[in-house]
């Protein structure tokens, strides 16, 4: 990914430099711009490429998770901005909750901790079993992930044993779960 991003950035810089040389030769007196203007344009292009790279990384991870039974809930932004309305792009929209409906989704999620820096909550429902909690200790890779909700049968007593390794958990919500206080 970084090789692609750096080659894209280098291509952009070379393109801007070539444009600057051509335009300065073409419009000797009528159209001039400085090296400072070129640097400002390069900065703007670098910022766009940097944010786009992070968003593409998260989108790829979300597509892979959706194929394996996990569906994101994004942060609720009340005001829509120009980018959302016209381009369906919001650089500030973050995945905060994942609905887990399959055991295969958790290993995929654990492969992409950098793609979900704002993940706060996991919601386990029909289709997920105690097997999805085997690697609960690795939930600590997500710095803001501090809660989970469980519906319809999980966790059992065995699943609760896995959850004790998740040290940064602050809140768990259970609805129709099958564990006992033993």
FENDA-V973186 format. One record per pair of residues at least 6 apart in sequence whose ideal C-beta (glycine too) atoms are under 7 Angstrom apart, sorted by the first residue. I is the first residue (numbers start at 1). J is the second residue. D is the distance in whole Angstrom. If there is no record, write none. Layout:
BEGIN
{{I	J	D} {I	J	D}}
END
This chain:
BEGIN
{{1	53	7} {1	57	7} {5	49	6} {5	53	5} {8	49	6} {9	46	6} {9	49	6} {12	45	5} {12	49	7} {13	42	6} {16	38	6} {16	41	6} {16	42	6} {20	38	5} {23	31	6} {51	91	5} {55	91	6} {57	115	5} {58	95	7} {58	115	5} {58	116	7} {61	112	4} {61	115	4} {62	72	6} {62	95	7} {64	108	6} {65	105	6} {65	108	5} {65	109	6} {68	102	6} {68	104	4} {68	105	5} {68	108	5} {69	101	4} {69	102	3} {69	104	6} {69	105	5} {69	127	6} {70	98	5} {70	99	7} {70	100	5} {70	101	7} {70	102	7} {70	105	4} {70	109	6} {71	99	5} {72	95	4} {72	98	6} {73	96	7} {73	97	4} {73	99	7} {74	93	5} {74	94	7} {74	95	6} {74	96	7} {75	93	6} {75	94	5} {75	96	5} {77	90	7} {77	93	7} {81	90	7} {83	89	5} {83	90	6} {84	90	5} {94	118	4} {95	116	6} {95	118	6} {95	119	6} {96	118	6} {96	119	6} {96	120	5} {96	121	7} {97	120	7} {97	121	5} {97	123	6} {98	109	7} {98	119	7} {98	122	6} {98	123	7} {99	123	5} {99	125	6} {100	106	7} {100	122	6} {100	123	7} {100	124	5} {100	128	5} {100	132	6} {101	125	6} {101	126	6} {101	127	4} {101	128	6} {102	127	5} {102	128	6} {103	128	6} {103	129	6} {103	131	5} {103	132	4} {106	132	5} {106	135	6} {110	135	6} {110	138	5} {110	141	7} {113	141	4} {113	142	6} {116	142	6} {118	144	6} {119	142	5} {119	144	6} {119	145	5} {120	144	5} {120	145	6} {120	146	6} {120	147	7} {121	147	5} {121	148	6} {122	148	4} {123	149	5} {124	132	7} {124	148	7} {124	150	5} {124	151	7} {124	154	6} {125	151	5} {125	152	6} {126	152	5} {128	154	6} {129	154	6} {130	154	6} {130	155	6} {130	156	6} {130	158	5} {130	159	4} {133	155	6} {133	159	5} {133	162	4} {133	163	6} {134	162	6} {136	162	5} {136	163	5} {136	165	5} {136	166	4} {137	165	4} {137	166	6} {139	145	6} {139	166	5} {140	166	7} {140	167	6} {140	168	5} {146	168	6} {146	169	6} {146	170	4} {146	171	7} {147	169	7} {147	170	6} {147	171	4} {147	172	7} {148	172	6} {149	173	4} {150	174	5} {150	175	7} {150	177	5} {151	175	5} {151	176	6} {152	176	5} {153	176	7} {153	177	7} {153	178	5} {154	177	6} {155	163	7} {155	177	6} {155	179	6} {156	178	5} {156	179	6} {157	179	5} {157	180	6} {157	182	6} {160	179	5}}
END
